[in-house]
Amino acid sequence: MRSRYSAYVVGLIDYLLATWHPSTAPGELELSPVKWIGLEVLHAESAGDAGVVEFVALCRVNGRAERMHETSRFVREAGRWYYIDGQMVAEENPRSGES
């Protein structure tokens, strides 16, 4: 997970595609103009050859700070971990419910 985040930071598209499982990998990848500024791994676990990582990545898009909260699934094949997919975690709005 951390190596994929680092690849996004420095724009290593070939590495990202090489660590993406072929069953879910896009044919090609274009990175958007995002400045990644931090990663916090909230939870990681593995059971056999399956793994899950929940993380929050901080970035700037057009000068605005944003958070990406995702739970990602990984699989290990031939000793290497591959990204399968991820599901965005809905962020709670701290002001919801206020009048």
C-alpha positions in Angstrom: 0.0 0.0 0.0 2.7 2.5 1.0 4.7 1.7 -2.2 1.6 2.4 -4.4 1.0 5.7 -2.5 4.6 6.7 -3.1 4.2 5.7 -6.8 1.2 8.1 -7.1 3.2 10.8 -5.4 6.1 10.7 -7.9 4.0 9.6 -10.9 5.3 6.0 -11.5 2.5 4.8 -13.8 4.4 1.7 -14.8 4.8 0.6 -11.2 1.1 1.3 -10.4 0.0 -0.9 -13.4 2.6 -3.6 -12.5 1.2 -3.9 -8.9 -2.5 -3.9 -10.1 -4.0 -7.3 -10.4 -4.6 -8.1 -14.1 -8.2 -9.0 -13.5 -9.1 -5.5 -12.5 -6.2 -3.3 -13.9 -7.1 -0.6 -16.4 -5.4 -1.0 -19.8 -3.7 2.4 -19.2 -3.6 4.9 -16.5 -3.4 8.7 -16.5 -2.7 10.6 -13.3 -4.6 13.7 -12.6 -2.8 16.8 -11.4 -3.1 16.1 -7.7 -0.4 16.9 -5.1 -0.3 14.1 -2.5 0.7 15.3 0.9 0.2 12.5 3.4 -0.9 9.0 4.0 -2.3 7.5 7.2 -2.9 3.7 7.3 -5.8 3.2 9.7 -6.0 -0.6 9.5 -4.2 -3.5 7.7 -4.8 -7.2 7.9 -4.1 -10.3 5.9 -5.5 -13.8 6.0 -3.5 -16.2 3.9 -3.1 -14.6 0.5 -5.8 -11.9 0.9 -5.3 -8.5 2.5 -7.2 -5.4 3.3 -5.9 -1.9 4.0 -7.9 1.0 5.2 -6.2 4.4 4.7 -6.7 8.1 4.4 -4.6 9.9 1.8 -4.4 13.7 2.0 -3.9 15.8 -1.2 -4.4 19.2 -2.8 -6.5 19.5 -5.9 -6.5 23.0 -7.5 -5.1 24.3 -4.2 -7.9 22.8 -2.1 -7.1 20.2 0.6 -9.0 17.0 0.2 -9.1 13.6 1.9 -9.4 10.2 0.2 -10.6 7.5 2.7 -10.6 4.1 1.1 -10.6 0.4 2.0 -8.5 -1.5 -0.5 -8.3 -5.2 -1.2 -5.1 -7.0 -2.1 -4.1 -10.5 -3.2 -0.8 -12.2 -3.0 0.3 -14.3 -6.0 3.7 -15.9 -6.4 4.9 -14.0 -3.3 3.9 -10.5 -4.6 0.9 -8.4 -3.5 -1.4 -6.9 -6.1 -4.1 -4.3 -5.7 -7.5 -5.7 -6.5 -9.9 -2.7 -5.9 -11.0 -0.2 -3.3 -14.1 1.2 -1.9 -14.4 4.8 -0.8 -15.5 5.3 2.8 -18.1 8.0 3.2 -16.8 10.8 5.3 -19.2 12.0 8.0 -20.0 15.7 7.9 -19.3 17.1 11.4 -22.0 19.7 10.8 -24.7 17.3 9.8 -27.7 17.5 12.1 -27.0 21.1 13.1 -29.6 23.7 12.5 
